[in-house]
Amino acid sequence: MKDGIANNSTASISQARKAVEQLKMEACMDRIKIICETLKLMDMNPELY
């Protein structure tokens, strides 16, 4: 029984570490505001709107 709990705990820790690494990567990314890009596209293609 202890082995099952230990394996489950190890898996949970591993998943948490992966999630933290993913969040760290995403925090460093430059983000664009969707509304700004949408307005730019609308200005470039007014006949579509």
N, CA, C and O atoms as a Tinker XYZ file with bonds, in Angstrom:
   196  protein
     1  N      0.821000   -1.197000    0.000000    73     2
     2  CA     0.000000    0.000000    0.000000    64     1     3
     3  C      0.862000    1.258000    0.000000    63     2     4     5
     4  O      0.545000    2.230000   -0.685000    81     3
     5  N      1.952000    1.242000    0.767000    73     3     6
     6  CA     2.816000    2.415000    0.832000    64     5     7
     7  C      3.448000    2.720000   -0.515000    63     6     8     9
     8  O      3.625000    3.887000   -0.864000    81     7
     9  N      3.792000    1.682000   -1.280000    73     7    10
    10  CA     4.400000    1.896000   -2.592000    64     9    11
    11  C      3.442000    2.626000   -3.525000    63    10    12    13
    12  O      3.859000    3.508000   -4.276000    81    11
    13  N      2.181000    2.270000   -3.482000    73    11    14
    14  CA     1.174000    2.928000   -4.314000    64    13    15
    15  C      1.026000    4.398000   -3.963000    63    14    16    17
    16  O      0.914000    5.248000   -4.846000    81    15
    17  N      1.027000    4.691000   -2.673000    73    15    18
    18  CA     0.916000    6.079000   -2.217000    64    17    19
    19  C      2.161000    6.857000   -2.617000    63    18    20    21
    20  O      2.064000    8.003000   -3.055000    81    19
    21  N      3.335000    6.241000   -2.469000    73    19    22
    22  CA     4.586000    6.908000   -2.831000    64    21    23
    23  C      4.633000    7.192000   -4.324000    63    22    24    25
    24  O      5.032000    8.281000   -4.735000    81    23
    25  N      4.230000    6.222000   -5.139000    73    23    26
    26  CA     4.224000    6.426000   -6.585000    64    25    27
    27  C      3.244000    7.522000   -6.980000    63    26    28    29
    28  O      3.542000    8.345000   -7.846000    81    27
    29  N      2.084000    7.535000   -6.350000    73    27    30
    30  CA     1.081000    8.552000   -6.636000    64    29    31
    31  C      1.595000    9.932000   -6.238000    63    30    32    33
    32  O      1.400000   10.909000   -6.960000    81    31
    33  N      2.247000   10.001000   -5.090000    73    31    34
    34  CA     2.802000   11.261000   -4.605000    64    33    35
    35  C      3.904000   11.755000   -5.536000    63    34    36    37
    36  O      3.977000   12.943000   -5.849000    81    35
    37  N      4.757000   10.840000   -5.975000    73    35    38
    38  CA     5.838000   11.191000   -6.895000    64    37    39
    39  C      5.277000   11.691000   -8.217000    63    38    40    41
    40  O      5.789000   12.655000   -8.786000    81    39
    41  N      4.235000   11.047000   -8.703000    73    39    42
    42  CA     3.598000   11.465000   -9.953000    64    41    43
    43  C      2.983000   12.851000   -9.795000    63    42    44    45
    44  O      3.077000   13.679000  -10.701000    81    43
    45  N      2.359000   13.104000   -8.659000    73    43    46
    46  CA     1.749000   14.414000   -8.408000    64    45    47
    47  C      2.806000   15.511000   -8.362000    63    46    48    49
    48  O      2.605000   16.598000   -8.904000    81    47
    49  N      3.918000   15.225000   -7.721000    73    47    50
    50  CA     5.012000   16.197000   -7.646000    64    49    51
    51  C      5.570000   16.465000   -9.036000    63    50    52    53
    52  O      5.851000   17.611000   -9.386000    81    51
    53  N      5.728000   15.424000   -9.815000    73    51    54
    54  CA     6.229000   15.570000  -11.178000    64    53    55
    55  C      5.286000   16.422000  -12.021000    63    54    56    57
    56  O      5.736000   17.294000  -12.765000    81    55
    57  N      3.992000   16.178000  -11.911000    73    55    58
    58  CA     3.002000   16.968000  -12.654000    64    57    59
    59  C      3.033000   18.427000  -12.216000    63    58    60    61
    60  O      2.927000   19.331000  -13.044000    81    59
    61  N      3.177000   18.651000  -10.924000    73    59    62
    62  CA     3.222000   20.020000  -10.407000    64    61    63
    63  C      4.456000   20.745000  -10.925000    63    62    64    65
    64  O      4.382000   21.921000  -11.282000    81    63
    65  N      5.588000   20.052000  -10.968000    73    63    66
    66  CA     6.816000   20.672000  -11.485000    64    65    67
    67  C      6.673000   21.038000  -12.957000    63    66    68    69
    68  O      7.108000   22.107000  -13.385000    81    67
    69  N      6.059000   20.143000  -13.727000    73    67    70
    70  CA     5.833000   20.426000  -15.148000    64    69    71
    71  C      4.931000   21.641000  -15.312000    63    70    72    73
    72  O      5.170000   22.487000  -16.174000    81    71
    73  N      3.901000   21.725000  -14.489000    73    71    74
    74  CA     2.979000   22.863000  -14.557000    64    73    75
    75  C      3.700000   24.163000  -14.219000    63    74    76    77
    76  O      3.477000   25.186000  -14.866000    81    75
    77  N      4.560000   24.125000  -13.213000    73    75    78
    78  CA     5.323000   25.313000  -12.824000    64    77    79
    79  C      6.247000   25.745000  -13.957000    63    78    80    81
    80  O      6.335000   26.934000  -14.262000    81    79
    81  N      6.929000   24.800000  -14.579000    73    79    82
    82  CA     7.818000   25.130000  -15.698000    64    81    83
    83  C      7.036000   25.740000  -16.854000    63    82    84    85
    84  O      7.490000   26.698000  -17.479000    81    83
    85  N      5.865000   25.187000  -17.138000    73    83    86
    86  CA     5.017000   25.729000  -18.211000    64    85    87
    87  C      4.601000   27.161000  -17.882000    63    86    88    89
    88  O      4.650000   28.034000  -18.748000    81    87
    89  N      4.199000   27.402000  -16.660000    73    87    90
    90  CA     3.785000   28.745000  -16.258000    64    89    91
    91  C      4.943000   29.728000  -16.310000    63    90    92    93
    92  O      4.756000   30.884000  -16.689000    81    91
    93  N      6.137000   29.284000  -15.934000    73    91    94
    94  CA     7.319000   30.152000  -16.020000    64    93    95
    95  C      7.587000   30.548000  -17.467000    63    94    96    97
    96  O      7.887000   31.707000  -17.753000    81    95
    97  N      7.477000   29.581000  -18.382000    73    95    98
    98  CA     7.690000   29.873000  -19.802000    64    97    99
    99  C      6.651000   30.867000  -20.304000    63    98   100   101
   100  O      6.988000   31.820000  -21.008000    81    99
   101  N      5.404000   30.651000  -19.946000    73    99   102
   102  CA     4.333000   31.524000  -20.407000    64   101   103
   103  C      4.466000   32.929000  -19.827000    63   102   104   105
   104  O      4.095000   33.902000  -20.483000    81   103
   105  N      4.983000   33.046000  -18.620000    73   103   106
   106  CA     5.138000   34.355000  -17.994000    64   105   107
   107  C      6.156000   35.212000  -18.737000    63   106   108   109
   108  O      6.076000   36.440000  -18.697000    81   107
   109  N      7.103000   34.585000  -19.406000    73   107   110
   110  CA     8.146000   35.309000  -20.136000    64   109   111
   111  C      7.715000   35.711000  -21.544000    63   110   112   113
   112  O      8.385000   36.518000  -22.188000    81   111
   113  N      6.621000   35.165000  -22.018000    73   111   114
   114  CA     6.188000   35.444000  -23.389000    64   113   115
   115  C      5.608000   36.842000  -23.516000    63   114   116   117
   116  O      4.934000   37.344000  -22.617000    81   115
   117  N      5.890000   37.461000  -24.667000    73   115   118
   118  CA     5.234000   38.724000  -24.983000    64   117   119
   119  C      3.834000   38.405000  -25.467000    63   118   120   121
   120  O      3.633000   37.520000  -26.299000    81   119
   121  N      2.901000   39.115000  -24.953000    73   119   122
   122  CA     1.512000   38.883000  -25.333000    64   121   123
   123  C      1.010000   40.074000  -26.141000    63   122   124   125
   124  O      1.366000   41.221000  -25.869000    81   123
   125  N      0.188000   39.785000  -27.125000    73   123   126
   126  CA    -0.436000   40.859000  -27.884000    64   125   127
   127  C     -1.895000   40.934000  -27.477000    63   126   128   129
   128  O     -2.531000   39.922000  -27.182000    81   127
   129  N     -2.394000   42.115000  -27.467000    73   127   130
   130  CA    -3.796000   42.260000  -27.118000    64   129   131
   131  C     -4.625000   41.950000  -28.350000    63   130   132   133
   132  O     -4.401000   42.508000  -29.424000    81   131
   133  N     -5.562000   41.072000  -28.185000    73   131   134
   134  CA    -6.375000   40.613000  -29.305000    64   133   135
   135  C     -7.118000   41.773000  -29.950000    63   134   136   137
   136  O     -7.216000   41.839000  -31.175000    81   135
   137  N     -7.637000   42.678000  -29.150000    73   135   138
   138  CA    -8.403000   43.783000  -29.711000    64   137   139
   139  C     -7.528000   44.644000  -30.617000    63   138   140   141
   140  O     -7.984000   45.092000  -31.669000    81   139
   141  N     -6.281000   44.879000  -30.225000    73   139   142
   142  CA    -5.374000   45.691000  -31.051000    64   141   143
   143  C     -5.107000   45.013000  -32.387000    63   142   144   145
   144  O     -5.140000   45.662000  -33.432000    81   143
   145  N     -4.848000   43.742000  -32.359000    73   143   146
   146  CA    -4.574000   43.017000  -33.598000    64   145   147
   147  C     -5.821000   42.929000  -34.468000    63   146   148   149
   148  O     -5.726000   42.989000  -35.694000    81   147
   149  N     -6.977000   42.790000  -33.854000    73   147   150
   150  CA    -8.227000   42.747000  -34.615000    64   149   151
   151  C     -8.459000   44.069000  -35.336000    63   150   152   153
   152  O     -8.837000   44.090000  -36.508000    81   151
   153  N     -8.231000   45.163000  -34.630000    73   151   154
   154  CA    -8.408000   46.480000  -35.252000    64   153   155
   155  C     -7.429000   46.692000  -36.398000    63   154   156   157
   156  O     -7.787000   47.280000  -37.418000    81   155
   157  N     -6.210000   46.223000  -36.240000    73   155   158
   158  CA    -5.226000   46.333000  -37.326000    64   157   159
   159  C     -5.700000   45.561000  -38.548000    63   158   160   161
   160  O     -5.611000   46.055000  -39.672000    81   159
   161  N     -6.197000   44.359000  -38.333000    73   159   162
   162  CA    -6.696000   43.553000  -39.449000    64   161   163
   163  C     -7.894000   44.215000  -40.118000    63   162   164   165
   164  O     -8.026000   44.190000  -41.342000    81   163
   165  N     -8.755000   44.800000  -39.312000    73   163   166
   166  CA    -9.924000   45.475000  -39.876000    64   165   167
   167  C     -9.506000   46.685000  -40.711000    63   166   168   169
   168  O    -10.117000   46.969000  -41.741000    81   167
   169  N     -8.471000   47.397000  -40.273000    73   167   170
   170  CA    -7.971000   48.539000  -41.037000    64   169   171
   171  C     -7.359000   48.093000  -42.356000    63   170   172   173
   172  O     -7.472000   48.793000  -43.362000    81   171
   173  N     -6.716000   46.941000  -42.357000    73   171   174
   174  CA    -6.069000   46.448000  -43.577000    64   173   175
   175  C     -7.081000   45.885000  -44.567000    63   174   176   177
   176  O     -6.835000   45.902000  -45.773000    81   175
   177  N     -8.202000   45.392000  -44.084000    73   175   178
   178  CA    -9.205000   44.751000  -44.941000    64   177   179
   179  C    -10.601000   45.302000  -44.662000    63   178   180   181
   180  O    -11.467000   44.560000  -44.200000    81   179
   181  N    -10.838000   46.581000  -44.932000    73   179   182
   182  CA   -12.149000   47.151000  -44.589000    64   181   183
   183  C    -13.306000   46.533000  -45.371000    63   182   184   185
   184  O    -14.445000   46.551000  -44.904000    81   183
   185  N    -13.027000   45.987000  -46.558000    73   183   186
   186  CA   -14.112000   45.405000  -47.357000    64   185   187
   187  C    -14.675000   44.133000  -46.731000    63   186   188   189
   188  O    -15.787000   43.722000  -47.062000    81   187
   189  N    -13.935000   43.520000  -45.851000    73   187   190
   190  CA   -14.416000   42.306000  -45.196000    64   189   191
   191  C    -15.378000   42.607000  -44.048000    63   190   192   193
   192  O    -16.082000   41.718000  -43.569000    81   191
   193  N    -15.402000   43.860000  -43.613000    73   191   194
   194  CA   -16.233000   44.206000  -42.454000    64   193   195
   195  C    -17.241000   45.191000  -42.888000    63   194   196
   196  O    -18.058000   45.634000  -42.081000    81   195
